[in-house]
Amino acid sequence: MKKILLVDDEDSIHLLYREELEEEGYEVHSALSGEEALGKLKIIAPDLVILDINMPGINGIDVLRQIKEKSPGLPVILSSAYQEYKQDLASWASDEYIVKSSNLDELKAAVKKHLSK
């Protein structure tokens, strides 16, 4: 079973994404902050990371940089409520950029695409 690390500081996102992704057959682990995510990366060795950008403490862009330095082959999907970050050069290091929505078809398609490589 493929493991996904979901990093977001919003409980509602965790509930929605977890339920939908577990129905797709993935094992979903959660982190509520960038710091927690960096600690969990070593423990659970995920196959993919879904990462929010705006979080307290270490933001998603800084977490993305650290992930890509340590594990360049680990796919990271940035998931943000803000379209404007897509133009930020720092976000281009991600494998995919998804704008948050209650319709998770785009997210699920991106997860499937990156986990089938």
GROMACS elastic network, one bead per residue, 0.5 to 0.9 nm:
[ bonds ]
;  ai    aj funct       b0    kb
    1    25     6  0.71420   500
    1    26     6  0.60612   500
    1    27     6  0.64669   500
    2    25     6  0.79666   500
    2    26     6  0.54138   500
    2    27     6  0.61077   500
    2    28     6  0.86231   500
    2    46     6  0.75647   500
    2    47     6  0.60517   500
    2    48     6  0.81965   500
    2   115     6  0.76239   500
    3    26     6  0.60161   500
    3    28     6  0.59300   500
    3    29     6  0.73600   500
    3    44     6  0.79880   500
    3    45     6  0.77744   500
    3    47     6  0.52521   500
    3    48     6  0.67519   500
    3    49     6  0.87429   500
    4    21     6  0.87456   500
    4    26     6  0.69054   500
    4    27     6  0.61615   500
    4    29     6  0.61041   500
    4    30     6  0.84319   500
    4    45     6  0.89690   500
    4    46     6  0.53606   500
    4    47     6  0.59458   500
    4    49     6  0.56405   500
    4    50     6  0.72668   500
    4   111     6  0.89633   500
    5    27     6  0.86645   500
    5    28     6  0.60338   500
    5    30     6  0.57719   500
    5    31     6  0.72543   500
    5    37     6  0.76817   500
    5    40     6  0.82259   500
    5    41     6  0.78433   500
    5    44     6  0.83748   500
    5    45     6  0.87411   500
    5    46     6  0.59528   500
    5    47     6  0.80388   500
    5    48     6  0.64272   500
    5    50     6  0.62323   500
    5    51     6  0.81819   500
    6    14     6  0.73034   500
    6    17     6  0.81285   500
    6    18     6  0.81126   500
    6    28     6  0.68479   500
    6    29     6  0.60338   500
    6    31     6  0.61777   500
    6    32     6  0.83871   500
    6    37     6  0.82967   500
    6    48     6  0.87072   500
    6    49     6  0.59957   500
    6    51     6  0.62811   500
    6    52     6  0.84247   500
    7    14     6  0.82516   500
    7    29     6  0.86035   500
    7    30     6  0.60038   500
    7    32     6  0.58032   500
    7    33     6  0.64843   500
    7    34     6  0.70928   500
    7    36     6  0.85031   500
    7    37     6  0.63705   500
    7    49     6  0.74301   500
    7    50     6  0.60343   500
    7    52     6  0.60222   500
    7    60     6  0.84379   500
    8    11     6  0.77808   500
    8    13     6  0.71318   500
    8    14     6  0.69873   500
    8    30     6  0.78930   500
    8    31     6  0.65491   500
    8    32     6  0.51814   500
    8    33     6  0.64403   500
    8    34     6  0.82851   500
    8    50     6  0.82701   500
    8    51     6  0.64446   500
    8    52     6  0.51313   500
    8    53     6  0.81297   500
    8    54     6  0.84239   500
    8    55     6  0.71244   500
    8    60     6  0.88709   500
    8    79     6  0.87362   500
    9    13     6  0.81963   500
    9    14     6  0.82752   500
    9    31     6  0.77251   500
    9    33     6  0.59354   500
    9    34     6  0.89514   500
    9    52     6  0.78101   500
    9    54     6  0.83599   500
    9    55     6  0.60515   500
    9    56     6  0.78744   500
   10    13     6  0.54771   500
   10    14     6  0.66053   500
   10    15     6  0.89953   500
   10    32     6  0.73806   500
   10    55     6  0.89941   500
   11    14     6  0.50656   500
   11    15     6  0.62937   500
   11    16     6  0.87136   500
   11    32     6  0.81773   500
   12    15     6  0.51775   500
   12    16     6  0.61818   500
   12    17     6  0.85038   500
   13    16     6  0.51775   500
   13    17     6  0.58265   500
   13    18     6  0.80717   500
   13   100     6  0.89390   500
   14    17     6  0.53829   500
   14    18     6  0.56785   500
   14    19     6  0.82968   500
   14    30     6  0.71789   500
   14    31     6  0.89246   500
   14    32     6  0.87445   500
   15    18     6  0.53096   500
   15    19     6  0.61000   500
   15    20     6  0.86125   500
   16    19     6  0.54361   500
   16    20     6  0.62731   500
   16    21     6  0.85809   500
   16   102     6  0.82858   500
   17    20     6  0.52420   500
   17    21     6  0.58812   500
   17    22     6  0.82820   500
   17    28     6  0.87782   500
   17   104     6  0.79482   500
   18    21     6  0.52804   500
   18    22     6  0.58421   500
   18    23     6  0.84061   500
   18    26     6  0.89105   500
   18    27     6  0.86544   500
   18    28     6  0.61038   500
   18    29     6  0.82464   500
   18    30     6  0.84398   500
   19    22     6  0.53519   500
   19    23     6  0.62451   500
   19    24     6  0.88475   500
   19    28     6  0.89693   500
   20    23     6  0.52238   500
   20    24     6  0.65815   500
   20   104     6  0.78930   500
   20   108     6  0.83494   500
   21    25     6  0.66446   500
   21    26     6  0.57631   500
   21    27     6  0.78244   500
   21    28     6  0.71742   500
   21   108     6  0.73139   500
   21   111     6  0.89667   500
   22    25     6  0.50127   500
   22    27     6  0.61556   500
   22    28     6  0.66609   500
   23    26     6  0.73726   500
   24   108     6  0.82724   500
   28    46     6  0.89982   500
   29    40     6  0.86908   500
   29    44     6  0.82072   500
   29    46     6  0.84651   500
   30    36     6  0.89231   500
   30    37     6  0.79128   500
   30    40     6  0.87429   500
   31    34     6  0.74864   500
   31    35     6  0.84752   500
   31    36     6  0.55451   500
   31    37     6  0.52046   500
   31    38     6  0.89341   500
   31    40     6  0.76219   500
   32    35     6  0.85110   500
   32    36     6  0.66131   500
   32    37     6  0.74740   500
   32    55     6  0.84091   500
   33    36     6  0.52263   500
   33    37     6  0.62085   500
   33    38     6  0.87808   500
   33    55     6  0.64406   500
   33    56     6  0.69105   500
   33    57     6  0.72131   500
   33    58     6  0.72898   500
   33    59     6  0.80799   500
   33    60     6  0.87253   500
   34    37     6  0.50013   500
   34    38     6  0.62587   500
   34    39     6  0.87286   500
   34    51     6  0.87209   500
   34    52     6  0.89435   500
   34    55     6  0.72903   500
   34    56     6  0.80187   500
   34    57     6  0.69394   500
   34    58     6  0.51029   500
   34    59     6  0.62090   500
   34    60     6  0.65151   500
   34    62     6  0.82508   500
   34    63     6  0.59596   500
   35    38     6  0.53099   500
   35    39     6  0.64794   500
   35    40     6  0.87985   500
   35    57     6  0.74367   500
   35    58     6  0.63918   500
   35    63     6  0.81233   500
   36    39     6  0.52035   500
   36    40     6  0.62108   500
   36    41     6  0.87067   500
   37    40     6  0.50684   500
   37    41     6  0.61033   500
   37    63     6  0.80468   500
   38    41     6  0.52921   500
   38    42     6  0.72706   500
   38    63     6  0.72249   500
   38    66     6  0.81852   500
   38    67     6  0.78444   500
   39    42     6  0.59838   500
   39    43     6  0.71103   500
   40    43     6  0.50391   500
   40    44     6  0.59998   500
   40    45     6  0.78192   500
   40    46     6  0.88747   500
   41    44     6  0.57758   500
   41    45     6  0.54436   500
   41    46     6  0.66941   500
   41    67     6  0.85376   500
   42    45     6  0.58653   500
   42    46     6  0.88142   500
   43    46     6  0.87958   500
   45    48     6  0.89106   500
   46    49     6  0.69097   500
   46    74     6  0.80928   500
   47    74     6  0.65739   500
   47    75     6  0.72791   500
   47   115     6  0.70886   500
   48    74     6  0.61000   500
   48    75     6  0.50636   500
   48    76     6  0.59456   500
   48    77     6  0.77940   500
   48   111     6  0.77173   500
   48   114     6  0.77296   500
   48   115     6  0.71365   500
   49    74     6  0.76383   500
   49    75     6  0.63949   500
   49    77     6  0.61834   500
   49    78     6  0.83334   500
   50    75     6  0.86897   500
   50    76     6  0.59046   500
   50    78     6  0.59336   500
   50    79     6  0.65211   500
   50   111     6  0.86605   500
   51    60     6  0.61757   500
   51    61     6  0.87989   500
   51    63     6  0.83768   500
   51    64     6  0.79005   500
   51    76     6  0.69373   500
   51    77     6  0.60681   500
   51    79     6  0.56755   500
   51    80     6  0.80821   500
   52    55     6  0.70357   500
   52    59     6  0.80015   500
   52    60     6  0.55805   500
   52    61     6  0.86222   500
   52    77     6  0.86513   500
   52    78     6  0.58737   500
   52    80     6  0.54709   500
   52    81     6  0.85233   500
   53    59     6  0.56406   500
   53    61     6  0.60494   500
   53    62     6  0.88100   500
   53    63     6  0.88161   500
   53    78     6  0.69696   500
   53    79     6  0.70319   500
   53    80     6  0.59497   500
   53    81     6  0.87436   500
   53    82     6  0.89505   500
   53    85     6  0.84255   500
   54    58     6  0.89320   500
   54    59     6  0.57259   500
   54    60     6  0.64037   500
   54    61     6  0.86563   500
   54    80     6  0.75206   500
   54    81     6  0.88204   500
   55    58     6  0.68785   500
   55    59     6  0.51458   500
   55    60     6  0.68301   500
   56    59     6  0.65166   500
   58    61     6  0.82773   500
   58    62     6  0.63083   500
   58    63     6  0.67226   500
   59    62     6  0.55661   500
   59    63     6  0.64071   500
   59    64     6  0.87383   500
   60    64     6  0.59466   500
   60    65     6  0.86058   500
   60    78     6  0.78750   500
   61    65     6  0.63239   500
   61    66     6  0.87983   500
   61    78     6  0.87203   500
   61    90     6  0.65789   500
   61    91     6  0.65229   500
   62    65     6  0.51285   500
   62    66     6  0.63985   500
   62    67     6  0.86969   500
   62    90     6  0.88516   500
   63    66     6  0.51506   500
   63    67     6  0.61335   500
   63    68     6  0.86201   500
   64    67     6  0.51069   500
   64    68     6  0.61312   500
   64    69     6  0.85682   500
   64    76     6  0.74233   500
   64    78     6  0.85567   500
   64    90     6  0.86983   500
   64    91     6  0.81193   500
   64    93     6  0.75090   500
   64    94     6  0.70976   500
   65    68     6  0.52453   500
   65    69     6  0.61636   500
   65    70     6  0.87562   500
   65    90     6  0.82100   500
   65    93     6  0.76835   500
   66    69     6  0.51115   500
   66    70     6  0.62871   500
   66    71     6  0.83222   500
   67    70     6  0.53285   500
   67    71     6  0.55590   500
   67    72     6  0.69354   500
   67    74     6  0.76521   500
   67    76     6  0.84354   500
   68    71     6  0.51504   500
   68    73     6  0.74408   500
   68    74     6  0.73231   500
   68    75     6  0.88647   500
   68    76     6  0.86631   500
   68    93     6  0.77313   500
   68    94     6  0.85125   500
   69    72     6  0.59758   500
   71    74     6  0.55572   500
   71    75     6  0.89671   500
   72    75     6  0.80248   500
   75    94     6  0.73579   500
   75    95     6  0.58192   500
   75    96     6  0.83790   500
   75   114     6  0.65763   500
   75   115     6  0.81028   500
   76    93     6  0.85710   500
   76    94     6  0.53492   500
   76    95     6  0.54316   500
   76    96     6  0.68826   500
   76    97     6  0.88336   500
   76   114     6  0.88325   500
   77    94     6  0.60101   500
   77    95     6  0.57393   500
   77    97     6  0.57706   500
   77    98     6  0.71162   500
   77   107     6  0.84901   500
   77   110     6  0.78511   500
   77   111     6  0.78939   500
   78    91     6  0.75946   500
   78    94     6  0.64385   500
   78    95     6  0.78906   500
   78    96     6  0.62127   500
   78    98     6  0.60991   500
   78    99     6  0.82821   500
   79    82     6  0.87628   500
   79    96     6  0.85326   500
   79    97     6  0.60862   500
   79    99     6  0.56982   500
   79   100     6  0.59254   500
   79   107     6  0.84369   500
   80    83     6  0.72514   500
   80    85     6  0.78833   500
   80    86     6  0.89907   500
   80    97     6  0.78165   500
   80    98     6  0.65318   500
   80    99     6  0.50834   500
   80   100     6  0.54753   500
   81    98     6  0.85212   500
   81    99     6  0.53893   500
   81   101     6  0.77642   500
   82    85     6  0.62361   500
   82    86     6  0.80934   500
   82    99     6  0.65104   500
   82   100     6  0.79654   500
   83    86     6  0.57682   500
   83    87     6  0.80611   500
   83    98     6  0.85048   500
   83    99     6  0.62028   500
   84    87     6  0.58035   500
   84    88     6  0.73241   500
   85    88     6  0.50471   500
   85    89     6  0.84852   500
   85    90     6  0.86537   500
   85    91     6  0.68075   500
   85    97     6  0.88941   500
   86    89     6  0.79325   500
   86    90     6  0.89514   500
   86    91     6  0.63118   500
   86    92     6  0.75339   500
   86    97     6  0.66684   500
   86    98     6  0.86685   500
   86    99     6  0.88658   500
   87    90     6  0.86551   500
   87    91     6  0.75483   500
   87    92     6  0.80974   500
   88    91     6  0.55537   500
   88    92     6  0.71430   500
   89    92     6  0.53325   500
   89    93     6  0.78079   500
   90    93     6  0.61798   500
   90    94     6  0.83344   500
   91    94     6  0.57448   500
   91    96     6  0.88996   500
   91    97     6  0.77580   500
   92    95     6  0.75391   500
   92    96     6  0.81748   500
   92    97     6  0.83072   500
   93    96     6  0.87226   500
   94    97     6  0.69782   500
   95   114     6  0.81441   500
   96   110     6  0.71780   500
   96   114     6  0.89683   500
   98   101     6  0.86852   500
   98   106     6  0.73324   500
   98   107     6  0.65510   500
   98   110     6  0.85425   500
   99   107     6  0.87712   500
  100   103     6  0.83602   500
  100   104     6  0.81190   500
  100   107     6  0.85011   500
  101   104     6  0.64779   500
  103   106     6  0.75895   500
  103   107     6  0.84709   500
  104   107     6  0.51634   500
  104   108     6  0.60115   500
  104   109     6  0.84828   500
  105   108     6  0.51700   500
  105   109     6  0.60546   500
  105   110     6  0.85755   500
  106   109     6  0.51718   500
  106   110     6  0.62037   500
  106   111     6  0.86679   500
  107   110     6  0.51180   500
  107   111     6  0.61657   500
  107   112     6  0.86015   500
  108   111     6  0.50618   500
  108   112     6  0.60962   500
  108   113     6  0.85086   500
  109   112     6  0.51409   500
  109   113     6  0.60659   500
  109   114     6  0.86894   500
  110   113     6  0.50521   500
  110   114     6  0.62046   500
  110   115     6  0.85153   500
  111   114     6  0.53729   500
  111   115     6  0.60476   500
  111   116     6  0.85092   500
  112   115     6  0.52504   500
  112   116     6  0.60491   500
  112   117     6  0.89120   500
  113   116     6  0.54436   500
  113   117     6  0.68522   500
  114   117     6  0.56301   500
